[in-house]
Amino acid sequence: MRFSNVIADSENGTDVHRHVSWMVPADVVFLQFLYSARTARGEPSIQTPKTMGLNTGYSREHASTRAKVLVEHDLVEQLGVGEYRLTEFGERVLDQEVPLEELEPDE
């Protein structure tokens, strides 16, 4: 099941970012892009903030800022300067194998 199926809660129409306190709407868009961006072998591909911005309608700067936040929450990994890829944990979240509650920081 794709993350797009998680985005809209069919019962009340709320968005995923409203279920996770630190998440903003752009994060959902960036995660969807990273989920769909694959290598020829079907693995998550490496993307830059520039390509993330160009493919999502957000600025490179915003993509860069949010990518760093997604790294902090283990959804995305930074491979080099300005190089990001969806993590295995990120894929599991997008495939709905991990409850959204697990994205909240420990108190």
N, C-alpha and C positions, 0 to 999 in steps of 0.2 A: 504494500500500500504506500502510495506516495505522500509526501508532506503536504501537497496541495489538498489532500483529503483531510488533513488535520487543520488547515487554516480556518475553514468556516465550521463552527460548531453548529451542526444541523438543528439542534434543539433551540438555541437562543441567538444564533447569528454572531456570536462574539468571535474575535480574532485570536489567534495563538498568542500574539504579543501581549494580549491582555491577561493571559494566563501566567505569564512569566514576567516578574516585576522589572527586570533589567532590560528586557527586550523592547525594541521599537519596531514599527512597521517595516522599515527598510531591512532589518535583519532577516525577516521572513523572505523577502525578495532575494537578498543575497544568498541565503541558504538554498533556496530553490534553484537559483542559477548555478551555484557550485554543485548541487546534486545532479543537475542535468548535464553539466560540462564533463564529458568523459573522454578518456583516451580510446584508441582503437581496440584496446583489450578490455574496455568497459570499466576501468578504474577511474576514480576521481582525478581530473586533470589539474595541473597547476595554473592558477590564474593570478593576475595582477589587479590592483585596485583600478587601474585604467580600463582593463577589459571588463571588470565587474561593473564599473560605472557606465561604460558604453553600452553594455548589454541589458542594463536594468533601468536606465534613465536617471540614475543618481550621479552625482559628481564623483570624480576620482578621490577627492579629499574625504567625502563622506564615506565612500567605500573603504578607504584606508582606515579611518577612525573606527568604523563598525567592525571591520575585519579583526582589529586588535582586541575588541571586546569579545568577539566570537572565539578568538584564541584563548582568552582568559577563562572561558567557560568550556573549553575542550571540544567545541563543535568544529573548529577549523584549526589547522596547524600552519605555522609560518615556517617555510622551508629555507628562505633566504630573505634578503632585503626586498620587500614588496612582492613576495611570492607566497601564495596561500593555496591550501587544498583542504577539502572536507575531510574530517577524521572518520575513523570507523565508528566512533561514538556518535558523531554527527549524522552519519548514515543511518545508524540504528534509531536515532531520534526521529529522523525524517521518515523512516519506515514504520514508525509508531511501535517500535519494540521497547522503547524506554518511555515511561510516563513523563509528562511535562513537569511534574512536581520535582523530578530529579534535576531539573535545570536551575532550581532555586538554590542560592548559596546556603551553606550550613550556618545556623545561628550560633 
